[in-house]
């Protein structure tokens, strides 16, 4: 069986499929060994007994505090734990189908919900919420057992097949055991795709129903360059993939040979190539690919799934480690780009997080986490070339709010006698169209620009970059995108302001060369993309890139722009990129 999606991280991988289903927590479907069934049943029963103890404790406490009439519901919950309709089905499924307890419990839950839905009595239908409560508790106790599979502790090396992964789940994933990633949803700017690229792990997204069509434990080949997934390949197909895999490995080895070379065009113009990183551990990976610093550290990944704000000293330690690993190059830290959900877990959520209360918009509501981060960044300035970058400003008013908070942080540190660097460079992550249109005004207030093309493109083109149904409309080479980038460059140049791109647009050789032609001399990208972009830049003259970029600005469609650029810039592109 062959599936076709969008390749978002190149490379070939072969391995067994691990299916992850979405629930209150990710639920894996694992195939047990023939002798593993009874041990899994015992693990289930341990979780059931733990749930029983917890429910009895809740019932007893309520009985003492508010009286028995309010505690009776937990008698019903306790009875559910002994209901053969529930446990006998789960145990049978574990034994007969040789699946793990989490999956069996999830499947039986779906069956029982279907049964409840058939009841004509409204009271009985509503009892499905009690079922959710009990089953959710058992699932939580299963996940808390020492031998429970989880995203943080995968039960082996697998091709991960999931509907999708949230940014926090991707942050905590045991990537060392991930051979490849396959998801039903997503795009090239999907957070999981970005992380996979940075780690050199093949990934294909937007397959829509891979979680239903790929059997758990089946042998899967993933071609992250072509966007192909082959399930249970024949011997001939497998041999063909192995040849392509070896060719890809040799090409990567050749590109790695450019690590010590500068990204300088044929006519001597230097372009600094930096890395976008999610985790502190990626700094070493960035250096290994030849990145000249970190152009974007997404600091919100320090929060993890627990959404716990790190202390000032904890953050200082992370920023110091980043500086130490990248020395003598610099590190640019984007301040918290979080939504209301992270600020107040369990509280109200935004119907559209991309357009809701996010990043600097939350400073008015709760400035404390942002002030703590700014204090840590100012202190980190004593340990190396660090820069502060504010995200998601819609114009000068938002930026000034952030700058005022920065000055408050400086004043606090002075009063407390804590040493810090007074002149840490401060810049703006331009990703909102209104900010791009007021770039000339914003340039007066900061010391550098870095364009976040991932968000800027989706806002300019009104395209949800995570929705595979409109992924074809997400066009980095759309005329509006190139013209907006050109306008930002002209505004920055008028104020002698350094300007960069830190989005995934810079990770592709062709767009990267066009960006250099528009005047961008600093590009930040996923670490694994640095060698390929460097090779393209070293094979082009900046005058040729400028001429092609200017001609592209007069064209009306992305297709016309791409055709012209590929034709005129073909000599600087590798066969895979042209």
N, C-alpha and C positions, 0 to 999 in steps of 0.2 A: 504494500500500500504506500502510495506517494502523496504527500501533502505539500501544498504550496502556500507560503506566507511571505512576510517581508524580512529579508536578511538584514540584521542590524548590527551584527558583530561577526566579522569574517573568521573563517577557520572551519575545519572538519573535525567532528568528534563522533565517537562510537561508544555506545554503552546501553545499559538497561534503563528502562523508563521508570521513574518514580513519579506517581501521580499525586498532585496536591489539590485538594478540594477546599473551597471557601466555606467556612463555618464561623462560629464565634472565634475560633482559632483555626489555623490551617489544619486540615485533616489529610493524612497520608493514606494511600491504599498500598499496603505491602503484601507480598505473597510469602506466606510462611513455609518453612520446611515441613515435610510430612510429620516429623516428630514435634513440631513446635506448637501444635494446637492446644494441648492441655496446659502448657505454661502460659499461653495467652489467655485461656479461660480463667486461670488462677489470677492473672493480673487484672482481668475484668472484675472478678469477684472482690479483689482487694479494694478496687475503686468503689464498688458498690457498698462495701462495709464502711469505708471512710465516709461516704455520702450519708449512710445511715446514722453514724455517730454525729455528724454535723447537723442533720435535720432534727435529731432528737434534742440536741443542745439548743437549737433555735426554738423548738416547740416548748421546751421547759422554760426558757427565758421569757418567752411571750406569755406563757401561762402565769408566771410569777408577776410580771410587770403589768399586764393588761387584762389578765383573766383568760380562762379556758375558752370562752366563745370565740376569741380571736386567734387561738392557737390550733383550732380544729383542722384547718386546711392542711397543716403539716402531718396530721394523721393520714390524710389521703395520699400525701407525697410518700410517706413511709410505706403505705400499702403498695404503691406503684413499684417500689423496689423489689417486692416479692411477687409481682404479677407475672405469671408464666407467659402471658401474651408478649411481655417485654423481654425478660431475661432468657427464657427458653429459646426464643427466636434468635437472640444475639449469640448465645452459646452455640446453637446449631449452625449458624452462619460461619462462625469462627472455625468450627470443626469441619464442616462440609466443604466450604469454599476456600479454606486455608487463608483467611484474611485477618488482618490485625483488628484488635478490639475497637479502636476508634472508628474504623471504616464500617465494621459490622453495626455498631451502635448508630452511626449516622444513617445507614441504609434502613434499619428497622424503624428509626425515627420517621423517615420519609413515608414508610409504609403505614405507620400508625396515624400520621397526619392525614393521609388519604382516607383512612377509615373514619377518622373524626369528621372530616369534611362532608361525609355522606349523611351524618345525623341531621334530622329535621328539627330537633329540639335545640334552640339557641344556647341553653345552659350547657348542654353536653358538648356542643361545638366549641364553646369558650374554654372547656377544660383542656383544650390543646395547649393553652399557655402553661398549665400546670405540668403537662408532659415536657414542654420545653425546659422548664425550670429544673425538673428532676434529671433529664438527660444531659442538660448543660452542666449540671453539678458533677455527674459521673465523668463527663468528658474532661472537665477541669482536673479532677482527681487522677484520671488516667494520664493526662499531660504532666502532672506533678510527680509521677513515679520515676524512679531513677533510670529505668530502662526505656522510657517513652521516647519515640522518635520525635524530633522537632526540627525546625528550621536551623536552630543553632547547633544541633547535634544530629546530622544526617546519619542514617544507619549503614552507610557505605558510600561508594562513588557512583553517581547516577547522572542520567540526563533528566533534568528537572522539568516536569510537564505540569503547568499550572494555568488556571484561568488568568491570573495576573498576580503580581506581588505589590503590596504597598511599599512606599519608600522605606518605612521603618522595618518591614519584614526583609526587604532587600539588604538593609544595613546589617541585620543580624544573621543573615544567611551564612551557613558554613561553606563558603565559596571554595575552599580547598578540596571539597568533595563533589563539586559541581563540574561535570564534564561538559555540559551544554545546557542552554535554557530554551524552552519552547513554551510559548504562551498563547492563549486564545485571543487576547487583546494586546494593545500597545502599538508603539511606533518607534521610529529611530531616536526620538527624544524622550522616550519612556525611561524613567529612572533606572529600572532594572537593566534596560539595554545599555544605558550609559555606563553602569558599573561593569557589566559583562565586557564591554569594549575596553574599559580601563584595565581589566585583568586578563585580556586576551582570551576570553571564553566565548566560543561560538554561540550565537543566539538567533532564533527566528521567532518573530511575533506576528500577531494578527491572523492566527490560524482558525479562529472562531470556535472550533469544536474539537480541538486536539485532545482535550481532557476526556472527551467521550469516545473518541475513535482510536486512541492509542491504548492498547491493553497494558495493565501494570506488569512490569517485569519483562516486557517484550524488548527485543534488540532494536535499537534505533540509531540511525545515522543522521546527523545534523550537518547541513552545509550552510553556515551562517553568511556566506558570501552570496550564494544564489537564492537563499530563502527556501531551501528544500529540506524536507524531513521524510526519510524513508523508513518504514516500519517493517521489521523482519526481512531485510534485503536478501536477494539471492546471492549465491557465491560470486557470480559474474559482476553484479552490481557492487558488491562489497569490494571486490578487487579494483574496480574502477575508482571508487571513492578513495581507496588507499593510495593509488597513484596520485590523485589530485591532492591528497593530504600531504604527501611527501613533497610535491612541487611547491605547495604553499609554505611548508616548513623551510625549504631551501630559500625561497624568496624572502621570508621573514629574517632568516639568518643573514642574507645579503644586506637587507636594509639595516639590520642591527650594526653592521659594519660602519654605518654613517654616524654612530653615536658621538664620536669625538670631533666630527666635522661641524663647522658652523653653517647655519641656514643663511647662506649668502647667495644672491642671484649672480648670473653670469657677468653682469656689469657692476658687481661690487656692492649691492645694497643689502644690508643685513636686516633680517626679520627675526625677532625673538620668538621662539616657540616654547610655550609654557604648558603646564598640565592643569587640567581640572581634576580635583580629587574629592572623594566623599569621606574617606577615613584617613586618619594619621598614618596608618600602615602603608597607604598607597604612595607615600612620598618616596620610598625606596624604589618602587616600581617606576615612578616618574623619572627618577634619576637614571635608572637603568636604560630607559628609552632615549635618553639624551635631552630631556626637558631642561630648559634654563629657568627653573623656578616654578612656583605654583601660581598660576594666574587666577585661580578660583578655588578656594577651599569652602565647600558648602558646610558651614558650621552647624547647621541644624541637625546633621547626622550625629552630633554628639549627644542628642537627646535620647536616641534609641526608642524602642517601642514603649518603654515605660514612661516616656515624656517627662523625665525628671531633669529639671534645670541643673546643669553642673555648676559647682561653686566657682568663685573667682579664681581660687588657687588651682582648681582642677583644670580650668580653661587655660590658665597661664602655663601649666605644665605641658598641655597639648601643643600650644603655639610655640613654646620653646623647642619641643621635640621636632616640630615641622621645620623650624629655622635651622636646627642643627643638621637635619638630614639633607637639606637643600643648600647649605652653605657652599659657595659664597652668594648664591642666588637668593632672590627675595620670595616672599610669600604674601599673597593677597587674600585676606579673609573677608568673605561676605557675611555681614551681620545676620542675625536670625531672620530667615525667610520662612516664617511659620504662619499657620492660620489660627483662627480662634479655637479650633479643636485642640491644638497643642498647648495653647495658652491656658485653657481651662478644660481639661479632659472630662468628658461626661456632661459638659454643659451644652449650650446651644451651638448648633453647627450652621455653617453657611450653605445655602442651597447650591451655590456655585463657588467653590473655594478659590478658583482662579481669579474671580472678580469680586470676592468678598473682602472681609476684614483680614488683612494679611500684612506681614512684615511691618513697614513703618506706620501703616494705618492702625496698628495695635499699640503704638507708643502712647497715644493719648489715654487708652484704656488701662494699660499696665506698663509703665516705663521701667519698672525695677529690673526685669530680666535683661533688658537692653542696656541699662546703665551698668550692670555687673559685667556684661560682656565687654563693653567699651573700656571699663577700668582694666580688665585683664589684657586687652589688646594694647592699651597705652603702656602698661608695665612690660609687656613682651617686646615693645620697641627698644628696650635697653639691650636686648639679646640678639638683635639682627634686623635686617631690612624687611620689616613687616608693613603692610598697607591695610587700611580699613576701607571697605567698600559697602555702601548702603544700597539695598535693593528696592525695587518697586516704588520709586518715587514718581508721582504723576506730574510734578512740576516743582518750581522753586519753593512753594509753601511747605510741601512735604520734606524737602531737603533741609530747609531751615529748621524745622522741628527736630530733625536728627542732629543737626549741627549744634543746636542749643543743648541737647542732651549730652553731646560729646563734651561741650564746655563745662556742663555740670559735673561730669565725671572727672575732668581735669581739676576742677576746683575742690572736689572732695578729696582727691589724692593729695593735693597740696596741703589742705587743712590737716590731713592725717599724717603728713610727713612721709608718705610712701613714694619712693623713687619711681619715675616714669619718664618716657621720652615725650617732650612737649610737641615736637614737630612730626609726629607720625603722619605720613601722607594719607589724605582722605579723598576718596573718589566715589563715583556713582556708577551703579550697574544700570545702564539704560536698557529698559525692556518694555516700557509702556509707550505707546505712540505719542501721547501728549508730552512726555518727557523728550522724545526725539524731536518733536516740533518746537520745543523751547530749549533745545540744546545750546543755543547761543546765550541764553540767559543763565542756564545752569553752569556753563563753562566758567562764569565769573566767580562761582562759589566753591569750586572743588579743584583738586590738583591732577585728576585724571578721569577719563571715561573708560568704561569697559562695557561693550554692547552685549547683552544677553540675548542672542538671536533665538534661542529656543522659545522663550515667551514672546519676544517681539514679533516673530513671524505669526504665531497663533493669534495674537491680538490684532495685528495689521490685516490678516486675511480672514478673521472670524472663523478659525478652524481649531477645533479641539484636538490638540496634538496627541492625545491618548485614545482617540476614537478611531478604530480601524475603518469605520464606514466612510470617513472623510479624509483618510490619510493621504489619498492621492491629491488632495487640495492643499496639503501642507507643502509649499513650494519655496525652498530657500532662494531660488533664482527668479522668483516672481519680480516683474518690473517694480512693483511698489516696494519690495524689500531692498533691492539694489539702490533705488533712488533714496530711500530713507537712510540707508547706510552711507551713501555719498553725502547726504545733507549733514549727517552727524560729523563726518570727517571734515567737511568744509568749516563747520562751526567751531570744531576743536582747533583746527589749524589757525583760524582767525585769532584765537586766544593763546596760541603757542602751547596748547594743552596736549599731553600724550593721550592717545586713544587706541583702544584694543578691541578685539572680539573674543568673548569667552564662551560662545555657544558651540553646539555641535556642527554648525555650518563650517567652522574653521577646521574640522577634522577630516574633511574631504579635499583631496588635492585640487580639483578644479575650482570649487568655490574659494579655496584658500588663495590660489593664485590671483583670482579676480579681486579678492579683498586686498591683497598686496598692491594690485593695480590701482585700487581706489585710495591708496595711501596708508593702509593699516600696516604698521611695523611691529605689532605685537599680537600674536594669536595664541589663544589658550584652548586646549583640546584634551580629549581623553588620551592618557599617556601612550597607549599602543598606536595612536595615529601619528605621533611625532615623526618617526622615520620616513613614512610614506609622503607626508606633506613636505618634509625637508628635502627629499629627493626631487620632488616637483619644483620647488623653489630654486634649487641649485641648478636646474636645467633650463631656466627661463631668464630672459632679460626683463628688467622692470619696465623699461620703455615699451616693450611688446605687450606686457601685461596691462599697462596703463592704457595703451591704445585700444586693446580689446575691451577692457572694462568700460571705457568711455563710449565705445560703439554699442555695447550692450545696453547702456542707459537710454538709448533711443529706440529700442525694440519694444514690441507690445505684448509678447507672451513669454512664458518660461521656456517653452519648446524652442522658440526662435533664439533666445539667449543661450540656451544650452548647446544648440547646434552650432552657432557661431563660435562659442568659446571652445568647444571640442575640436572644431576644424582648425582654428587658428593656433590653439595651444597644444595640439596633439604631440609635438616633439618633446614636451616636458612631462607628459603623462605616461605612466607605466601602462602596459596593455590592459591590465585589470581596471584601470581608472579612465581609460580613453573611450 
